[in-house]
Amino acid sequence: MARRKPATTHGLCVVDKPAGVTSHDVVGMLRKRFGERQVGHAGTLDPDATGVLVVAVGMSTKLLRFIEKTTKRYEGEVVLGTETSTLDAAGEVTATHDMGDISVEQAQTVVDEHLTGPIEQVPPMVSAIKIDGKRLHELAREGIEVERPPRPVTIHEFRVTGRPEPGVLSIDVTSSAGTYVRTLAADLGHLLGGGAHLRNLRRTAVGEFTLAEAAGPDDCELLPVSTAVRGLARVPADDNLAALVANGRVLPRPIEMGDGPWAVFGPDDTLIAVYESFGDGQAKPAVVLPTAQR
């Protein structure tokens, strides 16, 4: 078998994903655009959702995990009174309720009491989580529903921002990675004494990456590799330290720079590695980038 050609294009794209395509579709578009196979994204968006999708090309894919762990921010609309099979507007209606008199203030009170801070969520059947080796959305397409253990997430902020039309609430949510906003919408409906589903979901930020710098798959800028770690503490390295880092040495932990991880930059201001806390007062390399193509 022929060995895959090493990537020659490296960087990060902040994509404004359009509706009607999957996150994997966007990866395919950028593979074609840049002529590279080594392309990946940080955090799936549903096909109907739009907004920030961070996509890495070449060696930047090694750094995606530091983006995936960051908080996400979303805007959307909760349609009160109608439950669907997918918890969003793409599903079939499964139940209806009379909820036309719910106010923004009532909804916000419920959110503050039950849907803010550390909570547990049951993943929807249309998610990509695997149960016994099979993805939930694959089982859902076969008409199979299985028990899903609840998962801990953190809702940093959940604001009910308005009522654009009767029976519809606008929301703005900032949450930990792994949060399902459609589940928040459905849970809000149940807590208000009926049911609800989510529509018009738009991700406005992934960590420090926002819509302000995002563009469509055909127009997004290829940013430098180091852009992927701009939210991390930055450690400068002289020639001697850079040589140790390039060899993957375990080093004293830079305690004065927080708990890590730490992005290490060489004398020429190029990113050479990311280190994480290890043991007692030490740091070890999580990623060391190829020195020949920094």
Secondary structure, 3 states (H helix, E strand, C coil): CCCCCCCCCCEEEEEEECCCCCHHHHHHHHHHHHCCCCEEECCCCCCCCEEEEEEEEHHHHHHHHHHHCCCEEEEEEEEECEEECCCECCCCEEEECCCCCCCHHHHHHHHHHHCCEEEEECCCCCCCCEECCEEHHHHHHCCCCCCCCCEEEEEEEEEEEEEEECCEEEEEEEECCCCCHHHHHHHHHHHCCCCEEEEEEEEEEECCEEHHHCECCCCCCCECHHHHHCCCEEEECCHHHHHHHHCCCCEECCHHHCCCCEEEECCCCCEEEEEEEECCCEEEEEEECCHHHC
